[in-house]
Amino acid sequence: MDIEHQRLFSGCRGSKTVEVMDADSGKILASLPIGAGVDAVAFDPESQTVFSSNGDGTLTVIHEDTPDKFQVIQNIATQPGARTLALDAGKHQVWLVTAESKPATDPQEKRRRIMIPNTFTLLVIGKH
């Protein structure tokens, strides 16, 4: 959330968007395209940047130009499954975690994937 301007950022899996809402009025101000399988959205107040981590292996970067104007400025390729996000606002870094996976072999778990041991990966993304 952008506390200063009372803007809420919600990642929506079905529509593959980040919805920007005025927290005071409840009005949707913007609907921005993101990758598939969003898990987290974070806001860096100093850079006025919104990050959406997506399970399809992308990180969508959105800039708050003004409290009422937003634009997607970049889609960064990450790694499939890297959708758990933490923001270090002091260093302006996004941390994503994932692991390599394979399809489950049990027919009852056909929708689930199995993480391969010793493949945990931490991705750190930031500007230099």
C-alpha positions in Angstrom: 0.0 0.0 0.0 1.1 3.5 -0.7 0.2 4.9 2.7 1.0 8.6 1.8 -1.5 8.6 -1.1 -3.9 6.0 0.3 -3.5 3.6 -2.7 -4.0 -0.1 -2.4 -2.4 -2.6 -4.9 -4.1 -5.9 -5.4 -2.8 -8.7 -7.6 -5.6 -10.6 -9.4 -4.8 -14.1 -10.8 -8.0 -14.5 -12.9 -7.6 -11.2 -14.8 -3.7 -11.1 -14.6 -3.8 -7.6 -13.4 -2.8 -5.3 -10.6 -5.8 -3.3 -9.5 -5.0 0.1 -8.0 -7.7 1.4 -5.6 -8.2 4.6 -3.7 -8.4 3.4 -0.1 -10.6 6.3 0.9 -13.3 6.1 -1.8 -13.0 2.4 -2.9 -12.7 3.6 -6.5 -10.5 1.6 -8.9 -8.0 4.0 -10.4 -6.1 1.6 -12.7 -6.0 -2.0 -13.9 -2.5 -2.9 -15.1 -1.4 -6.1 -16.9 0.9 -8.6 -15.2 2.1 -12.1 -15.7 0.2 -15.3 -14.7 0.1 -16.8 -11.2 0.6 -13.6 -9.1 1.4 -14.4 -5.5 2.5 -11.1 -4.1 2.5 -7.3 -4.7 4.8 -4.9 -2.9 5.3 -1.1 -3.0 8.6 0.8 -2.6 7.5 4.3 -1.3 10.8 6.0 -2.1 11.0 5.0 -5.7 7.1 5.0 -6.1 7.4 1.5 -7.6 5.0 -1.4 -7.4 6.3 -5.0 -7.9 4.2 -8.0 -8.8 5.8 -11.5 -8.6 4.2 -13.9 -10.9 4.5 -17.7 -11.0 5.1 -17.7 -14.7 8.6 -16.5 -14.2 8.1 -12.8 -14.4 8.3 -9.8 -12.1 6.2 -6.9 -13.3 7.4 -3.4 -12.4 4.9 -0.6 -12.3 5.7 3.0 -11.6 3.4 5.5 -9.8 3.8 8.6 -11.9 1.3 10.5 -9.8 -1.2 9.2 -7.2 -3.7 8.7 -10.1 -1.4 7.6 -12.9 0.4 4.3 -13.2 2.3 2.5 -15.9 4.0 -0.9 -16.4 7.6 0.0 -17.0 9.2 -3.5 -17.2 8.5 -7.2 -17.1 11.7 -8.9 -15.8 12.3 -12.6 -16.6 12.9 -14.4 -13.3 12.4 -18.2 -13.0 9.2 -20.3 -13.1 7.7 -20.5 -9.7 9.5 -17.5 -8.3 6.4 -15.8 -7.0 7.0 -15.5 -3.2 8.3 -11.9 -2.8 9.9 -9.8 -0.1 10.9 -6.2 -0.6 13.9 -4.6 1.1 12.8 -1.0 0.7 16.1 0.3 2.2 18.2 -1.3 -0.5 15.4 -1.1 -3.2 15.7 -4.8 -3.8 13.1 -7.5 -4.5 13.8 -11.0 -3.2 12.2 -13.9 -4.8 12.5 -17.6 -3.9 11.8 -20.8 -5.9 13.1 -24.3 -6.6 13.2 -26.6 -9.6 10.2 -28.9 -9.7 8.8 -31.9 -11.5 5.3 -33.1 -12.0 3.9 -35.3 -9.2 3.7 -39.0 -10.2 0.7 -39.8 -7.9 -2.5 -39.5 -10.0 -4.3 -38.0 -7.1 -1.8 -35.2 -7.0 -1.6 -34.5 -10.7 -2.1 -30.8 -10.3 0.8 -30.5 -7.8 4.4 -30.3 -8.5 7.2 -31.8 -6.5 10.2 -29.7 -5.5 13.6 -31.2 -6.4 15.9 -31.4 -3.4 18.9 -29.0 -3.2 17.5 -26.6 -5.9 16.3 -23.8 -3.7 17.1 -20.5 -5.3 17.0 -16.9 -4.0 16.8 -14.2 -6.7 17.7 -10.7 -5.7 16.7 -8.0 -8.1 17.6 -4.3 -7.8 19.1 -1.3 -9.6 22.8 -0.6 -9.6 
